[in-house]
Amino acid sequence: MTGESTPLPAGRRPPLAVRALRLLWRLATDRPYRNVMYAFWFRPKAVFQPFNDTRAERYPVIFGLVQSRLGKDSAVRILSFGCSTGEEVVTLRRYFPHAFIKGIDVNPGNIAVCKRRARRSGDTRLAFETASSTAAEPSAAYDAIFCMAVLRHGAVGAAGVTRCDHLIRFEDFAATVAEFDRCLKPGGLLAIAHSNFRFGDTPTAAAFTPLMSRPPGPNTPLFGPDNARLEPAERVDVVFGKRR
Ligand SMILES: C[S@@+](CC[C@H](N)C(=O)[O-])C[C@H]1O[C@@H](n2cnc3c(N)ncnc32)[C@H](O)[C@@H]1O
């Protein structure tokens, strides 16, 4: 999925009719893409980042920190929220060979891809579910929750955007991370990367200690609790430990 990439200059793009036919063909044959474009065009309230760009080994520093804290060989329970087509879960399996890992994504086309891949691998300690929140997950059930490149919207990175609430709202972010807190065990770890909001601005953060900060990703401006754009930050906290 290349939803956030820069379009080719007009002179080098195929003619409009070719692009329109390609779009129609992809909408007809590619279910994850069809759902992405539906969410992009119609903006259902429950969806944060509609684009499902992902790849394996995307977050080695963050995954490495969580592995060093939880232990590579421990039988921990991990949640990948916004797992897209599953590359993040496949990567997490390498970091945590004995873990139970669950992937949740709002796009049923993505989850269908994840389930097919899991069936082929024969890995029985993986689970996938289509959902827009962790409301159906049990309380204090996970040792780590990863929410990578989900609590954002690519379009708020455009020049001149001063507010984000036409696309994503701080109150939905705050409600989502409060749910993560409920699902995490005491002492559990929460990773939130490439977000347009700061976890530290939510009431939930009072129960957590920041453990790692990183420079903000490209095309990832920050917005405050009033949904207004903040001054650029040099670093943002991305991994948090829930106090016992
Ligand atoms: C850019 S992808 C990130 C994929 C992966 N986490 C990564 O970083 O490589 C964002 C994903 O978040 C999912 N998503 C957006 N809003 C969601 C929500 N409310 N609940 C669950 N998934 C959501 C999208 O469907 C998409 O697959």
The ligand as a MOL file (V3000), in Angstrom:
LIG
                    3D

  0  0  0     0  0            999 V3000
M  V30 BEGIN CTAB
M  V30 COUNTS 27 29 0 0 0
M  V30 BEGIN ATOM
M  V30 1 C -0.0690 2.3280 8.7450 0
M  V30 2 S -0.8020 0.8100 9.2650 0 CHG=1
M  V30 3 C 0.3370 0.3100 10.5220 0
M  V30 4 C 0.6160 -1.1570 10.4600 0
M  V30 5 C 1.6500 -1.6610 11.4680 0
M  V30 6 N 1.2240 -1.4100 12.8270 0
M  V30 7 C 2.9900 -1.0180 11.2080 0
M  V30 8 O 3.3590 -0.0750 11.9110 0
M  V30 9 O 3.6950 -1.4540 10.2860 0 CHG=-1
M  V30 10 C -2.2110 1.3870 10.2290 0
M  V30 11 C -3.1950 0.2780 10.5120 0
M  V30 12 O -4.0690 0.7000 11.5590 0
M  V30 13 C -5.3510 0.1670 11.3010 0
M  V30 14 N -6.3320 0.9260 12.0860 0
M  V30 15 C -6.7180 2.2110 11.9340 0
M  V30 16 N -7.6370 2.5420 12.8530 0
M  V30 17 C -7.8340 1.4450 13.6230 0
M  V30 18 C -8.6740 1.1470 14.7360 0
M  V30 19 N -9.5040 2.0620 15.2550 0
M  V30 20 N -8.6190 -0.0890 15.2750 0
M  V30 21 C -7.7920 -1.0370 14.7550 0
M  V30 22 N -6.9820 -0.8220 13.6880 0
M  V30 23 C -6.9880 0.4050 13.1390 0
M  V30 24 C -5.4900 0.3010 9.7930 0
M  V30 25 O -6.4940 -0.5350 9.2560 0
M  V30 26 C -4.0790 -0.0530 9.3160 0
M  V30 27 O -3.9580 -1.4220 9.0230 0
M  V30 END ATOM
M  V30 BEGIN BOND
M  V30 1 1 1 2
M  V30 2 1 2 3
M  V30 3 1 2 10
M  V30 4 1 3 4
M  V30 5 1 4 5
M  V30 6 1 5 6
M  V30 7 1 5 7
M  V30 8 2 7 8
M  V30 9 1 7 9
M  V30 10 1 10 11
M  V30 11 1 11 12
M  V30 12 1 11 26
M  V30 13 1 12 13
M  V30 14 1 13 14
M  V30 15 1 13 24
M  V30 16 1 14 15
M  V30 17 1 14 23
M  V30 18 2 15 16
M  V30 19 1 16 17
M  V30 20 1 17 18
M  V30 21 2 17 23
M  V30 22 1 18 19
M  V30 23 2 18 20
M  V30 24 1 20 21
M  V30 25 2 21 22
M  V30 26 1 22 23
M  V30 27 1 24 25
M  V30 28 1 24 26
M  V30 29 1 26 27
M  V30 END BOND
M  V30 END CTAB
M  END
